[in-house]
Amino acid sequence: MKRLAISVLTLVSSAACAQVSSQQVGNQTYYSNGATAQRVGTQTYYSNGVTSQQVGSQTYYSNGASKQQVGNQTYYSNGTTAQQVGNTTYYSNGKTCRKAGNQTHCD
């Protein structure tokens, strides 16, 4: 289950160890690792077969993972946390992601 949770977080550019960038075009997100995600209302469909549903500040994934947004902090069910400061998000695992327009670059 932990591997599946990390797989989802990799898609959303949060807990991956490798550098992943993304580009959002409408309701579709394209990731540099070849993955895609499509958002329809509160539901998101990922190319690895996982789906997620947003309910208020909470997001639930079909593989059992979840995340909760509280202000500029995000808490992931695998123990990772993230803090957004302006256009930059800092993760507790050392990863940093910067958003510029519809592009997000992580390192």
KOLTORZA-481790 format. One record per residue (C-alpha): residue number from 1; residue in three letters; x, y, z. Coordinates in Angstrom, 1 decimal. Layout:
% residues N
n NUM | res Ala | x X | y Y | z Z .
...
% end
This chain:
% residues 107
n 1 | res Met | x 0.0 | y 0.0 | z 0.0 .
n 2 | res Lys | x 2.9 | y 2.4 | z 0.8 .
n 3 | res Arg | x 4.3 | y 1.8 | z -2.7 .
n 4 | res Leu | x 0.8 | y 2.7 | z -4.3 .
n 5 | res Ala | x 0.6 | y 5.8 | z -2.2 .
n 6 | res Ile | x 4.0 | y 6.9 | z -3.3 .
n 7 | res Ser | x 3.0 | y 6.1 | z -6.9 .
n 8 | res Val | x 0.1 | y 8.6 | z -6.7 .
n 9 | res Leu | x 2.3 | y 11.2 | z -5.0 .
n 10 | res Thr | x 4.9 | y 10.7 | z -7.8 .
n 11 | res Leu | x 2.2 | y 11.6 | z -10.3 .
n 12 | res Val | x 1.3 | y 14.7 | z -8.4 .
n 13 | res Ser | x 4.9 | y 15.8 | z -8.2 .
n 14 | res Ser | x 5.1 | y 15.6 | z -4.5 .
n 15 | res Ala | x 7.0 | y 12.7 | z -3.0 .
n 16 | res Ala | x 9.1 | y 11.5 | z -5.9 .
n 17 | res Cys | x 12.8 | y 11.2 | z -5.6 .
n 18 | res Ala | x 13.4 | y 11.8 | z -9.3 .
n 19 | res Gln | x 12.9 | y 15.2 | z -10.9 .
n 20 | res Val | x 9.4 | y 15.4 | z -12.4 .
n 21 | res Ser | x 8.0 | y 18.4 | z -14.2 .
n 22 | res Ser | x 4.4 | y 18.9 | z -15.4 .
n 23 | res Gln | x 2.4 | y 21.1 | z -17.7 .
n 24 | res Gln | x -1.3 | y 21.8 | z -17.2 .
n 25 | res Val | x -3.5 | y 22.3 | z -20.3 .
n 26 | res Gly | x -7.1 | y 22.8 | z -19.4 .
n 27 | res Asn | x -8.2 | y 19.9 | z -17.2 .
n 28 | res Gln | x -5.3 | y 17.7 | z -18.4 .
n 29 | res Thr | x -1.9 | y 17.5 | z -16.8 .
n 30 | res Tyr | x 1.1 | y 16.0 | z -18.6 .
n 31 | res Tyr | x 4.1 | y 14.9 | z -16.5 .
n 32 | res Ser | x 7.7 | y 14.6 | z -17.8 .
n 33 | res Asn | x 7.8 | y 10.9 | z -16.7 .
n 34 | res Gly | x 5.1 | y 10.1 | z -19.3 .
n 35 | res Ala | x 2.2 | y 10.0 | z -16.8 .
n 36 | res Thr | x -1.0 | y 12.0 | z -17.4 .
n 37 | res Ala | x -3.9 | y 13.1 | z -15.2 .
n 38 | res Gln | x -7.4 | y 14.4 | z -16.2 .
n 39 | res Arg | x -9.6 | y 16.3 | z -13.8 .
n 40 | res Val | x -13.4 | y 16.2 | z -14.2 .
n 41 | res Gly | x -15.2 | y 18.1 | z -11.5 .
n 42 | res Thr | x -13.9 | y 16.8 | z -8.1 .
n 43 | res Gln | x -12.6 | y 13.6 | z -9.7 .
n 44 | res Thr | x -9.1 | y 13.1 | z -11.1 .
n 45 | res Tyr | x -8.2 | y 10.1 | z -13.4 .
n 46 | res Tyr | x -4.5 | y 9.2 | z -13.5 .
n 47 | res Ser | x -2.9 | y 7.2 | z -16.3 .
n 48 | res Asn | x -1.8 | y 4.4 | z -13.9 .
n 49 | res Gly | x -5.4 | y 3.6 | z -13.2 .
n 50 | res Val | x -5.7 | y 5.4 | z -9.9 .
n 51 | res Thr | x -8.5 | y 7.9 | z -9.4 .
n 52 | res Ser | x -8.9 | y 10.6 | z -6.7 .
n 53 | res Gln | x -11.8 | y 12.6 | z -5.3 .
n 54 | res Gln | x -11.6 | y 15.9 | z -3.6 .
n 55 | res Val | x -14.0 | y 16.5 | z -0.7 .
n 56 | res Gly | x -13.4 | y 19.9 | z 0.8 .
n 57 | res Ser | x -9.8 | y 20.2 | z 1.9 .
n 58 | res Gln | x -9.3 | y 16.4 | z 1.7 .
n 59 | res Thr | x -8.3 | y 14.3 | z -1.3 .
n 60 | res Tyr | x -9.0 | y 10.5 | z -1.3 .
n 61 | res Tyr | x -7.2 | y 8.2 | z -3.7 .
n 62 | res Ser | x -8.6 | y 4.9 | z -4.9 .
n 63 | res Asn | x -5.5 | y 3.1 | z -3.6 .
n 64 | res Gly | x -6.1 | y 4.2 | z 0.0 .
n 65 | res Ala | x -3.8 | y 7.2 | z 0.0 .
n 66 | res Ser | x -5.0 | y 10.6 | z 1.0 .
n 67 | res Lys | x -3.9 | y 14.2 | z 1.6 .
n 68 | res Gln | x -5.3 | y 17.1 | z 3.5 .
n 69 | res Gln | x -4.8 | y 20.8 | z 2.7 .
n 70 | res Val | x -4.7 | y 23.2 | z 5.7 .
n 71 | res Gly | x -3.8 | y 26.7 | z 4.7 .
n 72 | res Asn | x -0.5 | y 26.6 | z 2.9 .
n 73 | res Gln | x 0.4 | y 23.2 | z 4.4 .
n 74 | res Thr | x -0.4 | y 19.8 | z 2.8 .
n 75 | res Tyr | x -0.3 | y 16.6 | z 4.9 .
n 76 | res Tyr | x 0.0 | y 13.3 | z 3.0 .
n 77 | res Ser | x -1.0 | y 9.9 | z 4.4 .
n 78 | res Asn | x 2.6 | y 8.5 | z 3.9 .
n 79 | res Gly | x 3.9 | y 11.1 | z 6.4 .
n 80 | res Thr | x 5.2 | y 13.6 | z 3.9 .
n 81 | res Thr | x 4.3 | y 17.2 | z 4.4 .
n 82 | res Ala | x 4.5 | y 20.2 | z 2.1 .
n 83 | res Gln | x 4.5 | y 24.0 | z 2.6 .
n 84 | res Gln | x 3.6 | y 26.4 | z -0.2 .
n 85 | res Val | x 5.3 | y 29.8 | z -0.1 .
n 86 | res Gly | x 4.3 | y 31.9 | z -3.1 .
n 87 | res Asn | x 4.9 | y 29.8 | z -6.3 .
n 88 | res Thr | x 7.3 | y 27.4 | z -4.5 .
n 89 | res Thr | x 6.4 | y 24.3 | z -2.6 .
n 90 | res Tyr | x 8.8 | y 22.8 | z -0.1 .
n 91 | res Tyr | x 8.4 | y 19.1 | z 0.9 .
n 92 | res Ser | x 9.6 | y 17.5 | z 4.1 .
n 93 | res Asn | x 11.7 | y 15.0 | z 2.0 .
n 94 | res Gly | x 13.8 | y 17.8 | z 0.6 .
n 95 | res Lys | x 12.0 | y 18.1 | z -2.8 .
n 96 | res Thr | x 11.2 | y 21.6 | z -4.1 .
n 97 | res Cys | x 8.7 | y 22.4 | z -6.8 .
n 98 | res Arg | x 8.3 | y 25.8 | z -8.5 .
n 99 | res Lys | x 5.2 | y 26.8 | z -10.6 .
n 100 | res Ala | x 5.5 | y 29.3 | z -13.4 .
n 101 | res Gly | x 2.2 | y 29.8 | z -15.3 .
n 102 | res Asn | x 0.9 | y 26.3 | z -16.3 .
n 103 | res Gln | x 4.4 | y 24.7 | z -15.8 .
n 104 | res Thr | x 5.7 | y 23.1 | z -12.6 .
n 105 | res His | x 9.3 | y 22.1 | z -12.2 .
n 106 | res Cys | x 10.6 | y 19.9 | z -9.3 .
n 107 | res Asp | x 14.1 | y 19.1 | z -8.2 .
% end
